[in-house]
Amino acid sequence: MKKQARNKAIAIFGGKQIRRHWDEKNELWYFSVVDVVGALSASDDPRNYWKVLKNRLKQEGSEVVTKCNQLKMPASDGKYYLTDVADTEIILRLIQSIPSPNAEPFKLWLARVGYERIEETEDPEKAIRRALATYLKKGYSKEWVNLRLKSIEIRKDLTNEWQERGVKTNDEFAILTDDISFAWAGLKTKDYKKHKDLKKENLRDNMTNLELVLNMLAETATTEISKKREPKTFPQNRKVAREGGGIAGNARKQIEAKTGKPVVSGLNFKKIQEQKKLK
């Protein structure tokens, strides 16, 4: 395994190494449960701690254990062994079952996030204000944040329109999104994320101003065409999505012809920030 790949397969928490694996197909990080338990419990024998905890959770009827998978991960001897792993959601649920001072900050954070989500359900404006504050805190410009918030509104309008036209499943939403993305950018969502060297990060959060504008144009055009056509079947919805994306695709080509530069950028937010520091 290359050094770079090895580094990406290790996360650090409190000075402890947490082995992890990126599932490219499902776009999920899987973490070694024993490593997480060891870091949070401060146990001298994390394997036995996890064994006891696992049995307790089973007796309580918790589905956390059944949702853990097994993957081969490197051990201290350099060999690979089957290891219990879990994605981020299951790890967060597991943390709540560990009575340790190290786990308390995570429990408090989970409680705060849950409370904020309840508040946002009652008052959606709070979600907008929190999103604005979060983006600015991360270092995004006010101009970009305004575009991003507008893009969220446009996306919501589009998904509402799709639901009106009989689109129900996540897979169908993903296919239509890919149709729009490919029509305007020449890349499906996963390929677009690879182009920007992204994993779990949100694609739109890593778009340039111009990419965001064209993506909004593609989704707005799709929404308006759909309202006019009122597609009755999924294939008809796909045709509309491609047409809407194509309008932004034509704009992209015209911009590229005038500027001589590609619109679809390989830059992500992290790289853009690094470039700013060098200037």
PyRosetta script that sets phi, psi and omega in degrees:
from pyrosetta import init, pose_from_sequence

init()
pose = pose_from_sequence("MKKQARNKAIAIFGGKQIRRHWDEKNELWYFSVVDVVGALSASDDPRNYWKVLKNRLKQEGSEVVTKCNQLKMPASDGKYYLTDVADTEIILRLIQSIPSPNAEPFKLWLARVGYERIEETEDPEKAIRRALATYLKKGYSKEWVNLRLKSIEIRKDLTNEWQERGVKTNDEFAILTDDISFAWAGLKTKDYKKHKDLKKENLRDNMTNLELVLNMLAETATTEISKKREPKTFPQNRKVAREGGGIAGNARKQIEAKTGKPVVSGLNFKKIQEQKKLK")
pose.set_psi(1, 135.6)
pose.set_omega(1, 179.7)
pose.set_phi(2, -67.2)
pose.set_psi(2, 154.2)
pose.set_omega(2, -178.5)
pose.set_phi(3, -57.9)
pose.set_psi(3, -43.6)
pose.set_omega(3, -178.2)
pose.set_phi(4, -61.7)
pose.set_psi(4, -43.6)
pose.set_omega(4, -180.0)
pose.set_phi(5, -65.2)
pose.set_psi(5, -37.2)
pose.set_omega(5, 179.2)
pose.set_phi(6, -62.6)
pose.set_psi(6, -43.8)
pose.set_omega(6, -179.2)
pose.set_phi(7, -63.0)
pose.set_psi(7, -40.2)
pose.set_omega(7, -179.7)
pose.set_phi(8, -69.4)
pose.set_psi(8, -19.1)
pose.set_omega(8, -179.1)
pose.set_phi(9, -88.6)
pose.set_psi(9, 2.9)
pose.set_omega(9, 179.6)
pose.set_phi(10, -125.8)
pose.set_psi(10, 131.1)
pose.set_omega(10, 172.2)
pose.set_phi(11, -114.8)
pose.set_psi(11, 156.1)
pose.set_omega(11, -178.3)
pose.set_phi(12, -117.3)
pose.set_psi(12, 130.5)
pose.set_omega(12, 175.4)
pose.set_phi(13, -136.1)
pose.set_psi(13, 118.7)
pose.set_omega(13, 178.6)
pose.set_phi(14, 56.6)
pose.set_psi(14, 34.1)
pose.set_omega(14, 179.7)
pose.set_phi(15, 82.7)
pose.set_psi(15, -3.2)
pose.set_omega(15, -179.7)
pose.set_phi(16, -98.8)
pose.set_psi(16, 142.6)
pose.set_omega(16, 177.7)
pose.set_phi(17, -85.0)
pose.set_psi(17, 131.9)
pose.set_omega(17, 176.8)
pose.set_phi(18, -115.2)
pose.set_psi(18, 113.6)
pose.set_omega(18, 177.7)
pose.set_phi(19, -72.3)
pose.set_psi(19, 142.0)
pose.set_omega(19, -179.5)
pose.set_phi(20, -146.7)
pose.set_psi(20, 161.4)
pose.set_omega(20, -179.1)
pose.set_phi(21, -138.9)
pose.set_psi(21, 133.5)
pose.set_omega(21, 178.5)
pose.set_phi(22, -92.9)
pose.set_psi(22, 118.3)
pose.set_omega(22, 175.9)
pose.set_phi(23, -90.2)
pose.set_psi(23, 102.0)
pose.set_omega(23, -173.9)
pose.set_phi(24, -66.8)
pose.set_psi(24, -36.4)
pose.set_omega(24, -177.3)
pose.set_phi(25, -64.0)
pose.set_psi(25, -47.0)
pose.set_omega(25, -177.3)
pose.set_phi(26, -95.4)
pose.set_psi(26, -2.7)
pose.set_omega(26, -179.6)
pose.set_phi(27, 53.6)
pose.set_psi(27, 56.3)
pose.set_omega(27, -179.5)
pose.set_phi(28, -135.3)
pose.set_psi(28, 140.6)
pose.set_omega(28, 168.3)
pose.set_phi(29, -87.1)
pose.set_psi(29, 134.8)
pose.set_omega(29, 171.9)
pose.set_phi(30, -112.8)
pose.set_psi(30, 131.5)
pose.set_omega(30, -176.2)
pose.set_phi(31, -112.8)
pose.set_psi(31, 146.1)
pose.set_omega(31, 175.6)
pose.set_phi(32, -66.7)
pose.set_psi(32, 120.0)
pose.set_omega(32, -177.6)
pose.set_phi(33, -64.6)
pose.set_psi(33, -41.2)
pose.set_omega(33, -179.6)
pose.set_phi(34, -60.6)
pose.set_psi(34, -41.0)
pose.set_omega(34, 179.8)
pose.set_phi(35, -65.2)
pose.set_psi(35, -42.5)
pose.set_omega(35, 179.6)
pose.set_phi(36, -65.4)
pose.set_psi(36, -44.9)
pose.set_omega(36, 179.0)
pose.set_phi(37, -60.9)
pose.set_psi(37, -41.7)
pose.set_omega(37, 179.5)
pose.set_phi(38, -63.3)
pose.set_psi(38, -39.8)
pose.set_omega(38, -178.5)
pose.set_phi(39, -70.9)
pose.set_psi(39, -36.5)
pose.set_omega(39, -175.5)
pose.set_phi(40, -87.6)
pose.set_psi(40, -34.3)
pose.set_omega(40, -176.1)
pose.set_phi(41, -87.5)
pose.set_psi(41, -20.5)
pose.set_omega(41, -175.4)
pose.set_phi(42, 59.9)
pose.set_psi(42, 26.0)
pose.set_omega(42, -179.6)
pose.set_phi(43, -73.7)
pose.set_psi(43, 144.9)
pose.set_omega(43, 176.2)
pose.set_phi(44, -73.4)
pose.set_psi(44, -19.1)
pose.set_omega(44, -179.1)
pose.set_phi(45, -134.4)
pose.set_psi(45, 76.4)
pose.set_omega(45, -176.2)
pose.set_phi(46, -60.6)
pose.set_psi(46, -30.0)
pose.set_omega(46, 179.3)
pose.set_phi(47, -65.2)
pose.set_psi(47, -44.3)
pose.set_omega(47, 178.6)
pose.set_phi(48, -68.8)
pose.set_psi(48, -37.3)
pose.set_omega(48, 177.9)
pose.set_phi(49, -59.1)
pose.set_psi(49, -45.6)
pose.set_omega(49, 179.9)
pose.set_phi(50, -66.7)
pose.set_psi(50, -36.6)
pose.set_omega(50, 178.5)
pose.set_phi(51, -61.3)
pose.set_psi(51, -46.1)
pose.set_omega(51, 179.9)
pose.set_phi(52, -67.1)
pose.set_psi(52, -44.4)
pose.set_omega(52, -179.9)
pose.set_phi(53, -63.2)
pose.set_psi(53, -39.7)
pose.set_omega(53, 179.9)
pose.set_phi(54, -61.5)
pose.set_psi(54, -44.2)
pose.set_omega(54, 179.6)
pose.set_phi(55, -64.6)
pose.set_psi(55, -39.8)
pose.set_omega(55, 179.3)
pose.set_phi(56, -64.2)
pose.set_psi(56, -42.3)
pose.set_omega(56, -179.5)
pose.set_phi(57, -65.7)
pose.set_psi(57, -37.9)
pose.set_omega(57, 177.5)
pose.set_phi(58, -61.9)
pose.set_psi(58, -45.0)
pose.set_omega(58, -179.5)
pose.set_phi(59, -63.5)
pose.set_psi(59, -31.8)
pose.set_omega(59, 179.5)
pose.set_phi(60, -79.5)
pose.set_psi(60, -6.9)
pose.set_omega(60, 179.8)
pose.set_phi(61, 81.4)
pose.set_psi(61, 15.8)
pose.set_omega(61, 179.5)
pose.set_phi(62, -70.1)
pose.set_psi(62, 139.7)
pose.set_omega(62, 178.8)
pose.set_phi(63, -88.5)
pose.set_psi(63, 0.7)
pose.set_omega(63, -179.2)
pose.set_phi(64, -57.9)
pose.set_psi(64, -45.4)
pose.set_omega(64, -177.0)
pose.set_phi(65, -63.9)
pose.set_psi(65, -43.0)
pose.set_omega(65, -177.4)
pose.set_phi(66, -67.9)
pose.set_psi(66, -21.8)
pose.set_omega(66, -180.0)
pose.set_phi(67, -90.7)
pose.set_psi(67, -0.2)
pose.set_omega(67, 173.1)
pose.set_phi(68, -79.6)
pose.set_psi(68, 143.5)
pose.set_omega(68, 177.1)
pose.set_phi(69, -110.2)
pose.set_psi(69, -178.0)
pose.set_omega(69, 174.5)
pose.set_phi(70, -129.3)
pose.set_psi(70, 133.5)
pose.set_omega(70, 176.5)
pose.set_phi(71, -135.7)
pose.set_psi(71, 153.3)
pose.set_omega(71, 175.7)
pose.set_phi(72, -79.4)
pose.set_psi(72, 124.6)
pose.set_omega(72, -179.9)
pose.set_phi(73, -131.0)
pose.set_psi(73, 152.2)
pose.set_omega(73, -177.7)
pose.set_phi(74, -70.4)
pose.set_psi(74, 138.7)
pose.set_omega(74, 176.2)
pose.set_phi(75, -102.6)
pose.set_psi(75, -178.6)
pose.set_omega(75, -177.1)
pose.set_phi(76, -64.4)
pose.set_psi(76, -22.6)
pose.set_omega(76, 179.4)
pose.set_phi(77, -86.2)
pose.set_psi(77, 3.5)
pose.set_omega(77, 178.4)
pose.set_phi(78, 87.0)
pose.set_psi(78, -9.8)
pose.set_omega(78, 179.8)
pose.set_phi(79, -89.1)
pose.set_psi(79, 161.6)
pose.set_omega(79, -178.7)
pose.set_phi(80, -103.2)
pose.set_psi(80, 132.1)
pose.set_omega(80, 179.6)
pose.set_phi(81, -131.3)
pose.set_psi(81, 151.1)
pose.set_omega(81, 175.6)
pose.set_phi(82, -63.4)
pose.set_psi(82, 130.7)
pose.set_omega(82, -175.6)
pose.set_phi(83, -134.0)
pose.set_psi(83, 138.7)
pose.set_omega(83, 175.0)
pose.set_phi(84, -64.6)
pose.set_psi(84, 130.0)
pose.set_omega(84, 179.2)
pose.set_phi(85, -132.9)
pose.set_psi(85, 158.7)
pose.set_omega(85, 178.3)
pose.set_phi(86, -148.6)
pose.set_psi(86, 152.4)
pose.set_omega(86, 177.7)
pose.set_phi(87, -79.8)
pose.set_psi(87, 178.3)
pose.set_omega(87, -173.6)
pose.set_phi(88, -59.0)
pose.set_psi(88, -42.8)
pose.set_omega(88, -178.3)
pose.set_phi(89, -60.6)
pose.set_psi(89, -45.6)
pose.set_omega(89, -178.4)
pose.set_phi(90, -69.1)
pose.set_psi(90, -37.7)
pose.set_omega(90, 178.1)
pose.set_phi(91, -60.7)
pose.set_psi(91, -42.3)
pose.set_omega(91, 179.4)
pose.set_phi(92, -64.1)
pose.set_psi(92, -36.8)
pose.set_omega(92, 177.3)
pose.set_phi(93, -69.9)
pose.set_psi(93, -36.1)
pose.set_omega(93, 179.9)
pose.set_phi(94, -66.2)
pose.set_psi(94, -39.0)
pose.set_omega(94, -179.6)
pose.set_phi(95, -55.0)
pose.set_psi(95, -36.4)
pose.set_omega(95, -177.8)
pose.set_phi(96, -66.8)
pose.set_psi(96, -15.2)
pose.set_omega(96, -178.9)
pose.set_phi(97, -96.7)
pose.set_psi(97, 1.7)
pose.set_omega(97, -176.8)
pose.set_phi(98, -104.0)
pose.set_psi(98, 109.8)
pose.set_omega(98, 179.3)
pose.set_phi(99, -80.7)
pose.set_psi(99, 88.0)
pose.set_omega(99, -177.5)
pose.set_phi(100, -150.1)
pose.set_psi(100, 144.2)
pose.set_omega(100, 176.2)
pose.set_phi(101, -56.9)
pose.set_psi(101, -32.4)
pose.set_omega(101, 179.4)
pose.set_phi(102, -66.0)
pose.set_psi(102, -26.8)
pose.set_omega(102, -178.4)
pose.set_phi(103, -86.9)
pose.set_psi(103, -17.2)
pose.set_omega(103, -175.6)
pose.set_phi(104, -58.2)
pose.set_psi(104, -44.2)
pose.set_omega(104, 178.9)
pose.set_phi(105, -57.7)
pose.set_psi(105, -36.8)
pose.set_omega(105, 178.9)
pose.set_phi(106, -69.3)
pose.set_psi(106, -40.0)
pose.set_omega(106, 179.6)
pose.set_phi(107, -64.1)
pose.set_psi(107, -42.4)
pose.set_omega(107, 178.2)
pose.set_phi(108, -63.7)
pose.set_psi(108, -40.7)
pose.set_omega(108, 178.9)
pose.set_phi(109, -63.4)
pose.set_psi(109, -44.3)
pose.set_omega(109, 179.4)
pose.set_phi(110, -61.9)
pose.set_psi(110, -40.6)
pose.set_omega(110, 178.7)
pose.set_phi(111, -64.2)
pose.set_psi(111, -41.5)
pose.set_omega(111, -179.3)
pose.set_phi(112, -66.0)
pose.set_psi(112, -43.5)
pose.set_omega(112, 179.4)
pose.set_phi(113, -62.7)
pose.set_psi(113, -42.8)
pose.set_omega(113, 178.5)
pose.set_phi(114, -61.1)
pose.set_psi(114, -42.1)
pose.set_omega(114, 178.7)
pose.set_phi(115, -64.1)
pose.set_psi(115, -41.7)
pose.set_omega(115, 179.7)
pose.set_phi(116, -63.9)
pose.set_psi(116, -38.3)
pose.set_omega(116, 179.5)
pose.set_phi(117, -65.0)
pose.set_psi(117, -38.4)
pose.set_omega(117, 177.6)
pose.set_phi(118, -63.8)
pose.set_psi(118, -43.0)
pose.set_omega(118, 177.7)
pose.set_phi(119, -59.9)
pose.set_psi(119, -42.6)
pose.set_omega(119, -176.9)
pose.set_phi(120, -67.9)
pose.set_psi(120, -30.1)
pose.set_omega(120, 176.3)
pose.set_phi(121, -65.8)
pose.set_psi(121, -38.7)
pose.set_omega(121, 180.0)
pose.set_phi(122, -78.0)
pose.set_psi(122, -30.9)
pose.set_omega(122, -177.4)
pose.set_phi(123, -141.1)
pose.set_psi(123, 88.4)
pose.set_omega(123, -176.2)
pose.set_phi(124, -56.7)
pose.set_psi(124, -23.9)
pose.set_omega(124, 179.5)
pose.set_phi(125, -62.2)
pose.set_psi(125, -28.9)
pose.set_omega(125, 178.2)
pose.set_phi(126, -65.0)
pose.set_psi(126, -34.6)
pose.set_omega(126, 177.8)
pose.set_phi(127, -64.7)
pose.set_psi(127, -40.7)
pose.set_omega(127, 179.2)
pose.set_phi(128, -64.8)
pose.set_psi(128, -44.7)
pose.set_omega(128, -179.8)
pose.set_phi(129, -64.2)
pose.set_psi(129, -39.5)
pose.set_omega(129, 179.1)
pose.set_phi(130, -67.7)
pose.set_psi(130, -39.6)
pose.set_omega(130, 178.2)
pose.set_phi(131, -62.5)
pose.set_psi(131, -43.7)
pose.set_omega(131, 178.7)
pose.set_phi(132, -59.2)
pose.set_psi(132, -48.7)
pose.set_omega(132, -179.1)
pose.set_phi(133, -62.8)
pose.set_psi(133, -39.1)
pose.set_omega(133, -179.0)
pose.set_phi(134, -65.8)
pose.set_psi(134, -45.8)
pose.set_omega(134, 179.8)
pose.set_phi(135, -62.3)
pose.set_psi(135, -44.2)
pose.set_omega(135, -179.3)
pose.set_phi(136, -65.1)
pose.set_psi(136, -38.4)
pose.set_omega(136, 179.2)
pose.set_phi(137, -63.9)
pose.set_psi(137, -33.9)
pose.set_omega(137, 179.6)
pose.set_phi(138, -74.2)
pose.set_psi(138, -16.7)
pose.set_omega(138, 177.5)
pose.set_phi(139, 111.2)
pose.set_psi(139, 8.2)
pose.set_omega(139, 176.8)
pose.set_phi(140, -72.2)
pose.set_psi(140, 149.4)
pose.set_omega(140, 177.4)
pose.set_phi(141, -75.1)
pose.set_psi(141, 156.5)
pose.set_omega(141, 178.9)
pose.set_phi(142, -61.8)
pose.set_psi(142, -37.2)
pose.set_omega(142, 179.8)
pose.set_phi(143, -62.0)
pose.set_psi(143, -45.1)
pose.set_omega(143, -179.5)
pose.set_phi(144, -65.4)
pose.set_psi(144, -43.0)
pose.set_omega(144, -178.1)
pose.set_phi(145, -60.6)
pose.set_psi(145, -41.7)
pose.set_omega(145, 178.2)
pose.set_phi(146, -60.0)
pose.set_psi(146, -41.6)
pose.set_omega(146, 176.7)
pose.set_phi(147, -63.7)
pose.set_psi(147, -44.3)
pose.set_omega(147, -177.1)
pose.set_phi(148, -62.9)
pose.set_psi(148, -43.9)
pose.set_omega(148, 178.9)
pose.set_phi(149, -64.1)
pose.set_psi(149, -37.6)
pose.set_omega(149, 176.6)
pose.set_phi(150, -65.9)
pose.set_psi(150, -36.8)
pose.set_omega(150, 180.0)
pose.set_phi(151, -65.0)
pose.set_psi(151, -32.6)
pose.set_omega(151, 177.4)
pose.set_phi(152, -65.3)
pose.set_psi(152, -42.8)
pose.set_omega(152, 178.2)
pose.set_phi(153, -62.6)
pose.set_psi(153, -43.8)
pose.set_omega(153, -179.4)
pose.set_phi(154, -65.0)
pose.set_psi(154, -41.3)
pose.set_omega(154, 178.7)
pose.set_phi(155, -63.0)
pose.set_psi(155, -40.9)
pose.set_omega(155, 179.0)
pose.set_phi(156, -62.3)
pose.set_psi(156, -42.2)
pose.set_omega(156, 177.5)
pose.set_phi(157, -60.0)
pose.set_psi(157, -40.9)
pose.set_omega(157, -179.1)
pose.set_phi(158, -66.8)
pose.set_psi(158, -46.1)
pose.set_omega(158, -179.0)
pose.set_phi(159, -65.3)
pose.set_psi(159, -35.2)
pose.set_omega(159, 175.7)
pose.set_phi(160, -63.2)
pose.set_psi(160, -41.2)
pose.set_omega(160, 178.4)
pose.set_phi(161, -63.9)
pose.set_psi(161, -43.2)
pose.set_omega(161, 178.7)
pose.set_phi(162, -61.3)
pose.set_psi(162, -41.2)
pose.set_omega(162, 178.4)
pose.set_phi(163, -62.2)
pose.set_psi(163, -38.1)
pose.set_omega(163, 177.0)
pose.set_phi(164, -62.6)
pose.set_psi(164, -28.4)
pose.set_omega(164, -177.5)
pose.set_phi(165, -95.9)
pose.set_psi(165, 15.2)
pose.set_omega(165, 172.5)
pose.set_phi(166, 91.5)
pose.set_psi(166, 7.9)
pose.set_omega(166, 177.4)
pose.set_phi(167, -81.6)
pose.set_psi(167, 123.0)
pose.set_omega(167, -172.5)
pose.set_phi(168, -123.0)
pose.set_psi(168, -44.2)
pose.set_omega(168, -170.7)
pose.set_phi(169, -86.3)
pose.set_psi(169, 157.7)
pose.set_omega(169, 177.3)
pose.set_phi(170, -61.7)
pose.set_psi(170, -36.4)
pose.set_omega(170, 179.3)
pose.set_phi(171, -62.6)
pose.set_psi(171, -41.2)
pose.set_omega(171, 179.5)
pose.set_phi(172, -66.3)
pose.set_psi(172, -41.8)
pose.set_omega(172, 176.3)
pose.set_phi(173, -59.9)
pose.set_psi(173, -42.0)
pose.set_omega(173, -178.1)
pose.set_phi(174, -65.5)
pose.set_psi(174, -40.1)
pose.set_omega(174, -179.9)
pose.set_phi(175, -64.6)
pose.set_psi(175, -45.1)
pose.set_omega(175, 179.6)
pose.set_phi(176, -64.7)
pose.set_psi(176, -38.5)
pose.set_omega(176, 177.1)
pose.set_phi(177, -63.5)
pose.set_psi(177, -40.9)
pose.set_omega(177, 177.1)
pose.set_phi(178, -63.6)
pose.set_psi(178, -39.4)
pose.set_omega(178, 179.2)
pose.set_phi(179, -60.5)
pose.set_psi(179, -44.5)
pose.set_omega(179, 179.0)
pose.set_phi(180, -65.0)
pose.set_psi(180, -46.9)
pose.set_omega(180, -177.5)
pose.set_phi(181, -61.1)
pose.set_psi(181, -44.5)
pose.set_omega(181, -178.6)
pose.set_phi(182, -67.8)
pose.set_psi(182, -35.4)
pose.set_omega(182, -178.3)
pose.set_phi(183, -67.9)
pose.set_psi(183, -34.7)
pose.set_omega(183, -177.5)
pose.set_phi(184, -100.0)
pose.set_psi(184, -34.2)
pose.set_omega(184, -174.7)
pose.set_phi(185, -105.5)
pose.set_psi(185, -14.1)
pose.set_omega(185, -177.1)
pose.set_phi(186, 78.7)
pose.set_psi(186, 10.6)
pose.set_omega(186, -179.5)
pose.set_phi(187, -139.1)
pose.set_psi(187, 137.6)
pose.set_omega(187, 170.5)
pose.set_phi(188, -75.6)
pose.set_psi(188, 166.7)
pose.set_omega(188, -171.5)
pose.set_phi(189, -55.2)
pose.set_psi(189, -49.3)
pose.set_omega(189, -178.1)
pose.set_phi(190, -63.8)
pose.set_psi(190, -39.3)
pose.set_omega(190, 178.8)
pose.set_phi(191, -68.4)
pose.set_psi(191, -35.8)
pose.set_omega(191, 177.6)
pose.set_phi(192, -62.9)
pose.set_psi(192, -43.1)
pose.set_omega(192, 179.5)
pose.set_phi(193, -66.1)
pose.set_psi(193, -38.8)
pose.set_omega(193, 176.4)
pose.set_phi(194, -62.9)
pose.set_psi(194, -40.4)
pose.set_omega(194, 179.6)
pose.set_phi(195, -58.7)
pose.set_psi(195, -31.9)
pose.set_omega(195, -179.8)
pose.set_phi(196, -98.6)
pose.set_psi(196, 5.7)
pose.set_omega(196, 179.2)
pose.set_phi(197, 60.1)
pose.set_psi(197, 48.1)
pose.set_omega(197, -179.6)
pose.set_phi(198, -110.1)
pose.set_psi(198, 156.4)
pose.set_omega(198, 173.7)
pose.set_phi(199, -122.5)
pose.set_psi(199, -95.0)
pose.set_omega(199, -179.8)
pose.set_phi(200, -79.7)
pose.set_psi(200, -14.9)
pose.set_omega(200, -176.9)
pose.set_phi(201, -60.2)
pose.set_psi(201, 147.8)
pose.set_omega(201, 178.8)
pose.set_phi(202, -71.0)
pose.set_psi(202, 131.0)
pose.set_omega(202, -177.7)
pose.set_phi(203, -61.0)
pose.set_psi(203, -46.9)
pose.set_omega(203, -177.1)
pose.set_phi(204, -64.1)
pose.set_psi(204, -30.5)
pose.set_omega(204, 178.1)
pose.set_phi(205, -68.2)
pose.set_psi(205, -10.2)
pose.set_omega(205, -178.0)
pose.set_phi(206, -118.6)
pose.set_psi(206, 16.1)
pose.set_omega(206, 176.3)
pose.set_phi(207, -88.9)
pose.set_psi(207, 151.2)
pose.set_omega(207, 171.6)
pose.set_phi(208, -75.3)
pose.set_psi(208, 170.0)
pose.set_omega(208, 177.6)
pose.set_phi(209, -55.2)
pose.set_psi(209, -44.3)
pose.set_omega(209, -177.2)
pose.set_phi(210, -67.1)
pose.set_psi(210, -40.5)
pose.set_omega(210, 177.4)
pose.set_phi(211, -62.3)
pose.set_psi(211, -43.1)
pose.set_omega(211, 178.8)
pose.set_phi(212, -61.3)
pose.set_psi(212, -44.1)
pose.set_omega(212, -179.1)
pose.set_phi(213, -61.3)
pose.set_psi(213, -45.3)
pose.set_omega(213, -179.0)
pose.set_phi(214, -69.2)
pose.set_psi(214, -35.8)
pose.set_omega(214, 177.3)
pose.set_phi(215, -65.7)
pose.set_psi(215, -38.9)
pose.set_omega(215, 176.3)
pose.set_phi(216, -65.2)
pose.set_psi(216, -40.4)
pose.set_omega(216, 177.4)
pose.set_phi(217, -60.8)
pose.set_psi(217, -43.8)
pose.set_omega(217, -179.8)
pose.set_phi(218, -61.7)
pose.set_psi(218, -43.9)
pose.set_omega(218, -177.7)
pose.set_phi(219, -74.2)
pose.set_psi(219, -37.3)
pose.set_omega(219, 177.1)
pose.set_phi(220, -64.8)
pose.set_psi(220, -44.0)
pose.set_omega(220, 179.3)
pose.set_phi(221, -61.4)
pose.set_psi(221, -41.3)
pose.set_omega(221, 178.8)
pose.set_phi(222, -62.0)
pose.set_psi(222, -44.4)
pose.set_omega(222, 179.4)
pose.set_phi(223, -59.9)
pose.set_psi(223, -47.2)
pose.set_omega(223, -176.8)
pose.set_phi(224, -67.3)
pose.set_psi(224, -40.4)
pose.set_omega(224, 178.8)
pose.set_phi(225, -65.0)
pose.set_psi(225, -40.5)
pose.set_omega(225, 180.0)
pose.set_phi(226, -63.4)
pose.set_psi(226, -41.3)
pose.set_omega(226, 178.6)
pose.set_phi(227, -62.5)
pose.set_psi(227, -34.7)
pose.set_omega(227, -179.8)
pose.set_phi(228, -76.4)
pose.set_psi(228, -43.2)
pose.set_omega(228, -174.9)
pose.set_phi(229, -82.6)
pose.set_psi(229, -32.3)
pose.set_omega(229, -174.3)
pose.set_phi(230, 51.9)
pose.set_psi(230, 63.1)
pose.set_omega(230, -179.4)
pose.set_phi(231, -60.1)
pose.set_psi(231, 140.7)
pose.set_omega(231, -175.8)
pose.set_phi(232, -102.1)
pose.set_psi(232, -20.1)
pose.set_omega(232, -176.7)
pose.set_phi(233, -124.9)
pose.set_psi(233, 165.2)
pose.set_omega(233, 179.8)
pose.set_phi(234, -64.6)
pose.set_psi(234, -43.3)
pose.set_omega(234, 175.4)
pose.set_phi(235, -57.6)
pose.set_psi(235, -36.1)
pose.set_omega(235, 177.8)
pose.set_phi(236, -67.9)
pose.set_psi(236, -37.0)
pose.set_omega(236, 175.8)
pose.set_phi(237, -63.9)
pose.set_psi(237, -38.1)
pose.set_omega(237, 178.9)
pose.set_phi(238, -65.6)
pose.set_psi(238, -39.7)
pose.set_omega(238, 179.0)
pose.set_phi(239, -62.0)
pose.set_psi(239, -43.0)
pose.set_omega(239, 178.7)
pose.set_phi(240, -64.5)
pose.set_psi(240, -42.1)
pose.set_omega(240, -179.6)
pose.set_phi(241, -60.8)
pose.set_psi(241, -41.3)
pose.set_omega(241, 179.5)
pose.set_phi(242, -67.5)
pose.set_psi(242, -37.8)
pose.set_omega(242, 179.1)
pose.set_phi(243, -66.9)
pose.set_psi(243, -43.9)
pose.set_omega(243, 178.7)
pose.set_phi(244, -62.4)
pose.set_psi(244, -44.6)
pose.set_omega(244, 177.7)
pose.set_phi(245, -65.4)
pose.set_psi(245, -33.4)
pose.set_omega(245, -179.2)
pose.set_phi(246, -64.0)
pose.set_psi(246, -32.5)
pose.set_omega(246, 178.1)
pose.set_phi(247, -61.7)
pose.set_psi(247, -45.5)
pose.set_omega(247, 177.3)
pose.set_phi(248, -69.9)
pose.set_psi(248, -30.9)
pose.set_omega(248, 178.1)
pose.set_phi(249, -63.7)
pose.set_psi(249, -40.6)
pose.set_omega(249, 177.5)
pose.set_phi(250, -64.8)
pose.set_psi(250, -38.7)
pose.set_omega(250, 177.9)
pose.set_phi(251, -64.3)
pose.set_psi(251, -40.9)
pose.set_omega(251, 178.5)
pose.set_phi(252, -59.3)
pose.set_psi(252, -46.0)
pose.set_omega(252, -178.7)
pose.set_phi(253, -63.5)
pose.set_psi(253, -38.3)
pose.set_omega(253, 178.8)
pose.set_phi(254, -66.3)
pose.set_psi(254, -40.9)
pose.set_omega(254, 178.6)
pose.set_phi(255, -64.0)
pose.set_psi(255, -43.4)
pose.set_omega(255, -179.6)
pose.set_phi(256, -65.1)
pose.set_psi(256, -36.8)
pose.set_omega(256, 179.1)
pose.set_phi(257, -65.7)
pose.set_psi(257, -35.5)
pose.set_omega(257, -178.1)
pose.set_phi(258, -79.4)
pose.set_psi(258, -35.1)
pose.set_omega(258, -174.6)
pose.set_phi(259, -97.4)
pose.set_psi(259, -23.2)
pose.set_omega(259, -176.9)
pose.set_phi(260, 74.1)
pose.set_psi(260, 14.6)
pose.set_omega(260, -179.5)
pose.set_phi(261, -127.2)
pose.set_psi(261, 144.6)
pose.set_omega(261, 177.6)
pose.set_phi(262, -69.3)
pose.set_psi(262, 141.0)
pose.set_omega(262, 177.9)
pose.set_phi(263, -79.5)
pose.set_psi(263, -42.1)
pose.set_omega(263, -178.8)
pose.set_phi(264, -73.7)
pose.set_psi(264, 110.9)
pose.set_omega(264, -172.0)
pose.set_phi(265, -97.2)
pose.set_psi(265, 146.7)
pose.set_omega(265, 173.5)
pose.set_phi(266, -83.5)
pose.set_psi(266, -4.0)
pose.set_omega(266, -179.7)
pose.set_phi(267, -74.8)
pose.set_psi(267, 140.6)
pose.set_omega(267, 169.2)
pose.set_phi(268, -114.9)
pose.set_psi(268, 177.2)
pose.set_omega(268, -174.8)
pose.set_phi(269, -58.9)
pose.set_psi(269, -41.7)
pose.set_omega(269, -178.9)
pose.set_phi(270, -61.8)
pose.set_psi(270, -44.5)
pose.set_omega(270, -179.3)
pose.set_phi(271, -67.3)
pose.set_psi(271, -37.7)
pose.set_omega(271, 178.2)
pose.set_phi(272, -62.4)
pose.set_psi(272, -41.8)
pose.set_omega(272, 178.9)
pose.set_phi(273, -64.3)
pose.set_psi(273, -38.4)
pose.set_omega(273, 179.7)
pose.set_phi(274, -66.2)
pose.set_psi(274, -38.8)
pose.set_omega(274, 178.7)
pose.set_phi(275, -64.4)
pose.set_psi(275, -39.3)
pose.set_omega(275, 179.4)
pose.set_phi(276, -62.2)
pose.set_psi(276, -37.6)
pose.set_omega(276, -178.6)
pose.set_phi(277, -67.6)
pose.set_psi(277, -29.4)
pose.set_omega(277, -178.0)
pose.set_phi(278, -78.1)
pose.set_psi(278, -19.5)
pose.set_omega(278, -177.2)
pose.set_phi(279, -78.4)
pose.dump_pdb("model.pdb")
